[in-house]
Amino acid sequence: MRICIVQPNLNTLSETFIAAHSAHLPGEVSVIHQSGDLFAMIERKRVLSQGFHSKAVRKINRLITNRPWEWERTRSYLTALKKFRPDVVLAEYGPTGACIVEACRVSKIPLVVHFHGYDASRHDILERHKNDYQLMFDDAAAIIAVSETMKKRLLELGADRRRLHLNHYGVDVEQFKVRERISTEPNFLAVGRFVEKKAPYLTVAAFSKVVERIPSAKLRMIGDGPLLGVCKDLARALGIDKSLHFCGPQPHEVVANEMSNSFAFVQHSIEASNGDCEGTPNSILEAGASGKPVVSTRHAGIPDVVIDSETGYLVDERDVQGMANRMIDLALAPEIAARMGTAARERISTEFTMSKSIDKLFNILQSVTNKGIQ
């Protein structure tokens, strides 16, 4: 089967799950992105840049042809699809699917649109693509959500229940090792970008309450982003800067090692002011794969992964005191933390593996090629 993956830009390949689609889907996989104008080889996959013209050339072309930019974009996609002759197109993110749906309809190629997070929640995205999404929902052979919450949201936006699929993300469990001797020191770990929807400042605030009760507690935060400076200032203001270490962005191997050495994982995800939400945070899957209990929020796909009081604890969004209480509960009962960590590893190993996620995605792609355009 020939699969053509369409994504917003070449940098999207650095995103864990999208990179996995390109690298691990069976069959002949080609990738189209919308920036640059050269062919490249990425992990033995053919990659075609969309090669859009410069703004000046596009403006002249519109004046001559009296046709809008959307027509030029569709024509570029038609050229790419004609070159690769795919059996199915997989669009990464809702807006990407909205951009290529017309080219797929004209080419009579089934389109599968994979939503990931912000594309199903951010107010500006939903407003900008309101009409485009409806056309896409009407024409797409399948729509994929990564969590139960996202699935419900897509139904509200107009997706057809019969063509809407749930496919959770997965991780390569073998990349994460469970230490034989589990740490009982209250050393917590947080991994993620310092952005509003991950609310790292609320994690810092909760940790300050933990330190009041357990002065030996430590927190290491890996990542970078626009809220890093705010979090550093907050830690100093709360007098916990000696207990909290900001590690900056780290490569995957370092993250895996930090996971292995930590006591528990924490993340306080929330719906941002612009509506932005998580899909399912990769770091929470990796923490479970590392055999660590997770303290997090009832947000987006997190409750799909973390079973409250079994593989970790969940609190409501912005419940800082509740998060602190749960962190303290784990710190004071390391045997419960160890039991939860073991359960988390088992759950990720059976329900959220990379191979299981890729297999289900491939089955969806294969099923729509058998049915054709409906």
SULDA-V804017 format. One record per backbone hydrogen bond with DSSP energy under -1.0 kcal/mol. NH is the residue of the N-H (numbers start at 1). CO is the residue of the C=O. Records with the same first field share a line. If there is no record, write none. Layout:
# SULDA-V804017
NH=CO  CO
This chain:
# SULDA-V804017
3=28
4=88
5=30
6=90
7=32
12=9
13=10
14=11
15=12
19=15
20=16
21=17
22=18
23=19
24=20
25=21
28=1
30=3
31=46
32=5
33=48
40=47
42=45
45=42
47=40
48=31
50=33
51=36
58=54
59=55
60=56
61=57
62=58
63=59
64=60
65=61
66=62
72=68
73=69
74=70
75=71
76=72
77=73
78=74
79=75
80=76
81=77
82=78
83=79
84=80
85=81
87=2
88=2
89=110
90=4
91=112
92=6
93=114
97=93
98=94
99=95
100=96
101=97
104=100
105=101
106=102
107=103
109=104
112=89
113=142
114=91
115=144
120=117
121=118
122=118
123=274
126=122
127=123
128=124
129=125
133=129
134=130
135=131
136=132
137=133
138=134
139=135
140=136
141=111
142=111
143=163
144=113
145=165
151=147
152=148
153=149
154=150
155=151
156=152
157=153
159=154
163=160
165=143
167=145
171=352
173=171
175=172
176=173
187=185
188=218
189=264
190=220
192=222
194=224
195=193
198=195
199=196
202=199
203=199
204=200
205=201
206=202
207=203
208=204
210=206
211=207
212=208
213=209
214=210
217=214
218=186
219=243
220=188
221=245
222=190
223=248
227=194
228=225
231=227
232=228
233=229
234=230
235=231
236=232
237=233
238=234
239=236
240=235
243=240
244=240
245=219
247=221
255=251
256=252
257=253
258=254
259=255
260=256
261=257
262=258
263=187
265=293
266=189
267=295
270=197
272=276
275=272
285=281
286=282
287=283
288=284
289=285
290=286
291=288
292=287
294=311
295=265
296=313
298=315
299=297
301=279
302=299
305=302
306=302
309=312
310=307
311=307
313=294
315=296
319=316
320=318
323=319
324=320
325=321
326=322
327=323
328=324
329=325
330=326
331=327
332=328
336=333
337=333
338=334
339=335
340=336
341=337
342=338
343=339
344=340
345=341
346=342
347=343
348=344
349=345
350=346
351=347
352=348
354=171
357=353
358=354
359=355
360=356
361=357
362=358
363=359
364=360
365=361
366=362
367=363
368=364
369=365
370=366
371=367
372=368
